[in-house]
Amino acid sequence: MGISLAEAPPKPTFFMLNESKLPSRAWLIVGLLWMVGCLNYLDRVLVTTMRGSLVAAIPMTEAQFGLLTSVFLWVYALLSPFAGFLADRFNRSRVIICSLFAWSVITWLTAHATTFPQLLATRALMGISEACYIPAALALIADYHRGPTRSLATGIHMSGIMVGSALGGFGGWIAERHGWNHAFLLFGLAGIAYTGVIALLLRDLPAEAPAAGAMAVRVDMRAALKSLFGRTSFILALFYWGLLGLAGWAVVGWMPTYLNEHFHLSQGTAGLSATGYLQTAALIGVLVGGVWADHWSRKDERGRVLVPLIGLLVAAPGILLASSIDWLPLAIAGLILFGLAKAFADTNMMPILCSVADPRYRATGYGLLNFFSCAVGGLTIYAGGVLRDADVNVGRVFQFAAASLLVCAVLLYFIRPQSASNR
């Protein structure tokens, strides 16, 4: 009797695995948030790239210039845990929509500041508006992307942040030609228009109905803190992300000024060099790091930890090279290396958090991570200004940042994901 051989089904490919069982709006949500992330980070970088124009229009010391970004970061840091809790307790989409509208109005108001206290006040207000965005956005993406698309989806969203940071590099160029406040007027109006778009299209993932007889669990701040700080891996992630903030914000805050003075570049060229090359490399890095981590995590649950660990070991010598060499092309090469490799960490932070925290407290957890990261980053930027006022080379800050990246790699090594990381 003959034996009938049925044709074997095709072996699942990487993309088939990634697309399976996703909610219908999963990628639309990522696309909508991509633009919001772009606008948020564009504003952060604008100030640091137009130092000459700002100081000429509104006289200030070097420490005061550093304080503009530091105050934003400190307010942002202090409110991040509470903003994250709001996103866990209430509708994530509405938190994001309100955040973008507030961001847009404050950006527009920034253009009308004429004194240092007024400018400082707008930066503090900006910290309030932006604190509400990133915990809610990353938690919403994690809600829609459970499993093999989580790092890639986070990476695509992070690429919007990189594009926004790169576009912020044009701030110095725009300021030289049209005045420092022109960019704030333009992007503030653009944000108001885009708020209308996301108000129509952005929605939370419909909640699963509770089992018969079960009651919905109300998110409580004390319970959230007890749950998060009761996990060693979360505490390690907290210190890891804080030190990573030191390195990241040191580069954002002072690299344009360093290149401007060390290599005698114009304000516009220095701003574009510090952000354009760096963020283009980071744009590639978040996508490569996301795909690589998703692929590795299907074989080893620590894949999303090991990919950024490798990246940090590469990023540290990159920033050290950029701040220790007298030949501009080699310094730019170091910046590119730093941007590419550090992005592996950026794209995997929320997936790492999802693997060590209770799903109910993801946004609160990310808010706490943001608190440490931005508090340390703000101190770093302010310290850079104090060092400059004392005639100390700001390159010292970058060298300290390189050392902090190596410590981050050690902390990552000891983070242990839980088995239910795809929830």
WOFEN-V368110 format. One line per field, one symbol per residue. psi: psi as a letter, one per 40 degrees, with the letter a starting at -180 (. if undefined). burial: I if it has 16 or more other ideal C-beta (glycine too) atoms within 10 Angstrom, else O. A space follows every 10 residues. Layout:
psi=???
burial=???
This chain:
psi=hihhhihiii hhidddddeh fiideddddd dddddddddd ddddddddef dddddddghi iddddddddd dddddddded ddddddddda hddddddddd dddddddddd eeheiddddd dddddddddd decddddddd ddddghbeed dddddddddd ddddddddde dddddddeid eddddddddd dddddddddd dhiihhihhi iheiihhhhh ddddddddee hddddddddd dddddddddd dddedddddd ddefiidddd dddddddddd dddddddddd ddddddeddh eededddddd dddddddddd ddeeiehddd dddddddddd ddddddeedd ddddeeihdd fddddddddd dddddddddd ddddddddde fhhedddddd dddddddddd dddehhiidf ee.
burial=OOOOOOOOOO OOOOOOOIOO OIOOOIIOII OIIIIIIIII IIIIIIIIII IIIIOOIIOI OIIIIIIIII IIIIIIIIII IOIIIIIIIO OIIIIIIIII IIIIIIIIII IOIOOIOOII IIIIIIIIII IIIIIIIIII IIIIIIIIII IIIIIIIIII IIIIIIIIII IIIIIIOOOI IOIIIOIIOI IIOIIOOIOO OIIIIOOOOO OOOOOOOOIO OOOIIOIIOO IOIIOIIIOI IIIIIIIIII IIIIIIIIII OIOOIOIIII IIIIIIIIII IIIIIIIIII IIIIIIIOOO IIIIIIIIII IIOIIIIIII IIIOOOOOOO IIIIIIIIII IIIIIIIIII IIIIIIIIOI IIIIIIIIII IIIIIIIIII IIIIIOIIOO OOOIIOIIOO IIOIIOIIIO IIOOIOIOOO IOO
